[in-house]
């Protein structure tokens, strides 16, 4: 990566397209904030229904948490965690991997169904991956999309939250 940062490596047209995708996502999902950040926490694109004064801090903090949880993933013999979900009393935060170098960060209220946000967030992450990493093999993306769509469909139908390992029969996070 250059010392000028990720923004310098992305074409202005690409950043405008990413911005447009985030804007459409906010409209469709009822989320209050959507960010595209690099793994160092730099905000590349943002859309918000609320103030934007703390976006840089939010991007850096989420990237740091994501990086820290990747070591937890390796302890659990996972390649990596693709999606992170944090719930507060009023708001939820969803972070989804976008390709190998970026994160999608979404803030949404308790009134937005979690399963719906997971599906919409995953769809946006895939759209952004295609935009930002056009060299990603389509077959690998298609296989990942099919696997994820099946899981998301089960989640939507049964109201199952895949982040709750206690609800999975026989699930053992410590192999």
N, C-alpha and C positions, 0 to 999 in steps of 0.2 A: 504494500500500500504506500502511496506517496505521502510525503510529509504535509501535503496540502489537504489531505483528507478525502473522504469518499465522495463528497459533493463534486469535487473537481474531476473525479473519474467518471461520473455519470453525465451524460449529455443533458443540456437544458431541456430538450424535448422529452427525454425520459422522465425527468423530474416533474415536468408539467403533466405528463400522462399519469404518473403516480399520484400527484395531487388530485387530479380529476377522479381517479379510482377511489381515493379516500373520501372525497366529497360525495360521490354517489353512494358509497357505503354508509356514511353518516345518515344520509337521507333515507335509505332502505332499512336500516337496522335500529333506529332510535337510540344509537350510542351517542354519548356526549362528546367524545374525543377519539380521534384516530391518528396515530403517529406511525411514520416509517422511520426507524432509526438504524444506524449501523451497529455492529456488535461492540463498538467503543462508546455507544450512547449518543452519538451526534444525531440530531434531528435532521432528516433529509426532506421530509414533507409532513405537513400537519393540517388537520381540519378539526375545528372545535366549535361547539355551540356556546361555549363559555370562554372565559379569559385564556390568554395564551402566555401570560407572564412567566409561568414556571415550566415551560415545556422542556427547556434544556436540562433542568434538574431532574425532571421526570424521566426523560430519555436516558440520562446517565444512570439513574438509580435502577431502572428496570433492566438495563443492559448488565449492570453489575450483579443483580439478583439472578438473572438468567445464566450468567457465566458461573456463578457460585453453584447453582443447582445442577450444572452439567457434571460437576465432580460427584454429586449425589447420584446422578444417573449412572456413572461408572461404578460406584459402589454397589448399585443394584443390578449390575451387569446389563445395563441398557446402553445402547450406542449414544443416545442423547435424548433429552426431553424435547419434544417439538412444541408442545403447548403448555403454558403455565396459566393457572387461574388462581386469583386471590380474591377473597370476598371480605368486604367490610360491612358495617351496619347499613350504609346507604348506597355504596357503590361497589362494583366489581371491576377487576382488571384482568384482561385476557392478553397474554403475550404469545404470539405464534411465530415460529421460525419462517423466514422468507428466504428461500434459497440457503446458501451457506454463509452469507455475510450480513444479513439484515434481520430485523425483527419488526413485526407489526404489533403495535400496542393499542389496545382499545379499552376505554373506560365507558362503563354503562351502568345504569341504575338497576335496582332490584326488580323493577317492574318489567324488565326485558327478560323473556324466557332464556335460561342458560343454554338449553339445547339449540335454540334458534341462533343465538350469538355464536356458538361454537361452529355451527354449520356455515353461517355467513362469514365469520372470521377466517375459517379455513379456505373458503372459496376465494376470498380476497387475497389471502396469502399466496394461493396458487396463481392468481392473475398477476400479482406483483412479481412472483418468481419468474414467470414467463417473460414479463417485461424487463426485469433486471438481469436475468441470466438466460438469455435466449439459447445458449448452447446446452442447456440441460436436456438430456435425451428424453424425447417425448414418451418413450416406452416406460421409463422409470417414473415419470410424472403420472402417467396413466395408471400404472400399478399402484402407486401410492394413493392416487385419487380414488380408485375402486375400493381399496382396503379401508380408507378413511370414510368414504361414503357409506359403506356397510355398517361401520361402527356408529356413525352419526345417526343413521336410520334407526338402528336398535335403540340408541339413546332417546331419540324423539318419540318413538312408539311406546317404549316402556318407562320413559321418564328417568332412565338410569343415568347416573352421573359417573362416568368412567374414572373420574379422579378419586372416587370413594372406594378404596381397596377393600374396606370392610364389607361392602355390599357385593363383592365378587366372590361367589362360592369357591372355596379352595385357594383363594388368592393369597400369596405369601410374598410380601415385598422383600423378604430376607432369604434368598435362596441358600 
